[in-house]
Amino acid sequence: MVNAVKVYKKTAPNGKITVYLGRRDFVDNTVTTEPVDGVLIVDDDYLRGRRVYASVNVIYRFGREEDEVMGLNFSKELTLLSEQIYPSKSSVEPTAVQERLIKKLGGNAYPFSINLPSSAPTSVQLHTGDEESLKPLGVIYELIVYAGEKSEERPHKRNSVTLAVRKIQYAPFISSKRQPSTLVSKGFALSSGKLNLEVTLDKDLYYHGETVKATLNINNSSKKTVKSMKCAVIQHVELTMTNNQFTREVASLESKEGCPITPGSNLHKSFSITPLASSNKSKYGLALDGKLKDSDANLASSTLVGEGKNTNDANGIIVSYSLRVKLNCGALGGELNADLPFKMAHPAPGAPTGEDVDIEEFARLRRGQSVDVN
């Protein structure tokens, strides 16, 4: 059996321009981003001196389109770049997939490659709580290929191709051996001694679907009694375009095992908790890497930045995670809280291999994982 690399195809309504993409996800490794590359088929007789341009647009949608009334607008659209791809102004070194496509498609097939700016945000979708919403919320990318006299022309639907693509990040190949840990204490008014809590995770980075394992060391040197414990995974979301921040609890576990922890006593306890998108179907604003109704959609990955850079300087939607532990000391004693940050991401997949290409009509991008290899 011959292995085949899946390639996606879409044709303009007038049938004169066709675009082939070897992938719909373009990976940002925090240093560089893979170029948006593919193959263009166009007839010179149709162009009649015009050129073919490719533009990459990013749409920030932070509210439902159906709620845009009385002049309200819940989206911002920005053209990141627009380049002439035919006739190409520079020589394009074709990739292996492009070479196979050109060989398969014939003389009117031309490779193209455009580079996204380093400041381009990562693709993230926000759960609307309503799958009937007309347009997804979050950071959405579109690749538009069109014919025109100059790049500033507005593309016409009849002679243009619009494809949904994504800019994504994967976990680094070299993982950290660090075990995150935090120590917090709480004193009480009119009472001597403190309640001490140390929380340690077994690692710094988890893959989606993995169980987060935490170890709690509780030393109660106070006069209060710990009545219960709660451990939760919190998703932190920052919308840089509107300067809003919010959190969502994506997994939690409460326990009274080992309680009450009376004054002068200690407790060593382990928690295991698995955050999953499928367990949070009713939570509006949850950050995802696809639509929640898709079987392979996951929680959005942590936003990763290059060495020496600050996550707060990233654009678009910034996602992070923390483990939050609460010790309940009753109505008068209050709570002792500890937050321990960690990262969550997809493992980097292997490169697609195969001697042949399998061409598929380009449908709307809807799945969590959109790189398909047969």
N, C-alpha and C positions, 0 to 999 in steps of 0.2 A: 504493500500500500504506500502511495506517495504522499508525504506530508505536504500540506498547503498552508500558506500564510493568508489569512483573511484580509481582504482589501475592500474598502467602502467606496461606493460610487454614487454620485448625484449629478443630474443633468438639469440645465436651465429649462424653464417652460417652453422656450422656442426651439429647444433641441440643438442649439448651436454651440454651447459650451458644456463640457463635462469635466468633472473633477473627481480624481481618485485619491483617497487617503489610505495609507498603510496602517494608521492608528488614529484614534480620536482623543487619546490622552497624551499630553506632552509633559514630561517629568522635569520638575525643578529640584535639583540636588543641593540647593542653597548656594552654590557657586555659579552654575550656569543652568540654563533651561534648554531642553531639546528644541530644535527649530521645528516650526510648523511646515512640514514638507509633504509633497504629493506630486501627482502628475496631472497636467492639463491637456485636454484635447480640444482644439479649436481649428476652424477652417479659415485660412487666410482670405478666401473669397468673401466670407461673411464680414470680416473685420473692415475691409476697404480702407485701410490706413489707420484705423483705430488701434488702440492697445488694450491689453488685458491687465487688470490690476487686482491685487489681493489686499484686503484690509482685515484687521483683527479688531473687533469691537468688544468691549467689556460692558455688561449691563449690571448696575447695582440696583436690585429691586428689593426694597425694604418694607413694602406694604402691598396689599392685594390690589390688583388692577380694578376690580369691581367696586372698590371703596374710593376710587379717585373721583370725587364729586366736588362741585363748587370751586374748581380751579386747583384742587390739591393734586400733587404729583408725587408718587411714592417710588420713583425710579430716576436713575441718572445713567446716561449712556456716554461712553467715552471711546473715541477711536484711538487705539494704542499706536497703530502704525498703518500706513498704506503704501504699498510698493508695486512697481511695475514688474510683472512676472513674464509677460510676453509682448514684444521681443524682450528677452532678459537683458538687463543692463550689465550684468556680470555673469561670469561662467559659473554654473551650478554643478558641483561634483555629485553625480547621482548616487544614492544609497543602493544597497543590494536589491531592496524591494522596488525602487524606482527603475532600476535597470531591467528587472524582470517584466515590469509593467510596460515599459517602452518597447521591449522586444515583443511582447504579446499584442500591443495595441497598434503598432505601426508608425508610419511617418509623421502623422499629425500629433503625436504625443510628445509633450515637453515637460521636463522636471522643473519644479520650483521649490524654493526654500526661503522662509522668512523667520527672522529671530525676534522673539518677544523681549521687551525691555526687562531688566533685572527687577524693576520696581513693580512689575505686574502682579496683582494679587492671586492667591490660590482660589480655585473653584470651590465654593461651599454653597449648599442649599439649606434654607431654613424651612422647617416643617410648618405648614400653614394650619394644620389641624383639620383641613378640608381638602381632600384629594380632588375635588371638583374645581379648585381654583384654576383660573384660566392660564396664568403664567407662574412659573416657580419663583420663589423668593430667594435672594442670595446674590452670589457673584456668578454670572453666566457669561460664557464666551461664545462669540460667533465669528466664523471665518466666512467672508463674503468675497467671491470671485466674480468680476463683472467686466464688461467691455465698455470703453469710453474714450473720449478725446484726452482727458486728463484725470489725475487721481482725485481731484476735488469734486468731480461729478458725483451726483447722488445716484446710486445704483438703481436701475429699473428692474422690477421683479421679473419681467419677461426675459431679459437677457443676463440674469445673474444667478449665481448659485450660493445659497446660504447653508452653512453646515455648523452644527453645534459641536464645539470641542471643549476640552477641559485642560486646565493647568493643575497638575497634582504633585504631591510630594510622597515619597516613600521613606521608610526608616533607613537610617544610614547603614552601610554594610558593616562597619565596625561599631559594635554596640558597647556601651559603657558598662563597666562592672560595678559601678557605684550603687550602693544601697541607700536610697534617701532616708533620712531620719530627722525627726524634730522632737524637741523637749519643751513642754509648756508647764506652767505652774499657776496655781490660783490661791491667793490668800483670802481670808474671810474677816469681815469687820468684827471687832470685839472678840476675836478668837485667835489663839496662837497656832502656829504650824501652817503647812501648805499641802495642797493636793497636787501631786506631780504625775504627769502623763508623758510617756515616751512612745512614739509611733515610728515603726520601721517598716519599709517595703522591701520585698525580696529583690527588686530591680527597678531601674529608672525608666525603662521603656517597655511597653506592652503592645503586642499585636492585637488587632480587633478580634474579639471573641475569646481572648485569653482571660484567665481568672487572676484578679488582683489579690495578692496575698499580703496581709498586714499583720504585724506582731505588736501587741500592746503590752507595755509594762507600766503598771499603776502602783504608785506608792502613796498611801494616804497617811500623811503626817499631820493632818488637820483634825478638827473636832467634828467634822461633818461626815455623813455617810453617803456613799455612792449607791444610788438605787437602781440604775440601769445604764446601758451603753447603747450607742447607735453609731454605725459605720456607714458612710455613704460616699459614692463617687459623684463629684460635682463637675458639670461642664460649664466653663466660663466662656462667654461670647462677648466680643467687643465689635461693634459696628463703627468703623472709623469714619464712614461717610456721614453719619449722623451724630457721632460722638456719644453713642449709647452703649451701656453695658448691662448685661443681665446674666443670671445663672440658671441652670436647670439640674435638678437631681436626677441622675440617669440610672442609679442602682442604690439600694439601701438594705441594711440588715440591722435589726434591733435585737438585743439580748439582755436577759437578766441572769444568765449563767455566771456563777461566781459572785453574784450580788446577794445581799448588800455587802459592800466593801466598807467595813467598819473602821473607825479611827485606829491607827497604828498597824493596819494590815496591808498586805501587798497582793497583787494579782498579775499573773502572766497569762495572756490570752492571745489566740490567733483568730483572725477573720479571713474568710475567702468570699470574694464578691465578684460577679461577672457583669459588667455593663454591656447592654445590647440595645440596638435601635428598636428591635421588635418588641421590647418590653415597655416602650414609651410612645405608643401610637397616639395617645391623646394629648401630648404636650406641645402646645404652640410655641414656635420659636426654637425648637430643638435643631441644632446644627448637624447636617447630614452630608454624606457624599453622594446622595442620589435621592430619589423619591422613596418615602417609607413603604409604599405599597409594593415596591420591587423586592423580590426575595433576597437579593444579594446586596441591598443597601446597608450601609454601616453608619455609625456615628462618625461625624467629621473627624479627620485626623488632627492632631495637634499641629499648630503652625510652627514650622521649623525655620530658623534663620542661620546664616553663616556664622562662622567663628568670629567673635569680636563685635557682632551686631546684637542689637536689642530687639526682642520680639515686639515691643511697643512701637517700633519704627515701621513695622510691616503695614501694608495697605489692605483695604477690603474688609474682610471678616477675620478677626484673630480668634483662634480657638485654643483653649488650654484646659487641662484637667487637674483636679486635686482630690485627694482622699480626705474627707472630713470626719473626724471622730468627736463625738459629744459624750461627756459623762454627766449624767443627771443627778444632782444632789438635792432634789426636791424643790418645793416652792420657795423656801427661804434661802437655801444654799445656791440656787441657780445652776448654771452649767459651766463646764470647762471644755473649751473647743480647741481642736488642733487641726490645722490645714497643712497637708503635705503634697506639694505639686509632683506630678509625674507626666510622662508623655504616652500618647497612644497613636499608632500609625500602622500602615500596611507594610508587610515585608516586600522588598524589591523583587519583582518577578524576573525570570530569565528572559533573555532576548528571543523574539519569535524566530523560528527556523523552519525551513521548508524549501523544496526545489520548485514548487509551483505556486500560483496565486489563485485564491478563491474569491471572486468578486461578488459582493453583496450590495444591493441597493441601500442607500443611506437612509435609515429611518431616524426619527427623533431620538436624540440622546436621552435615555431614561434610566439606564441601569447604573448600579453602584460601580461595577467593574465593567469597563467598556472595551478592554483589549481582549480580543478573541483570537485564539490560535487553534486551528484544527490539527 
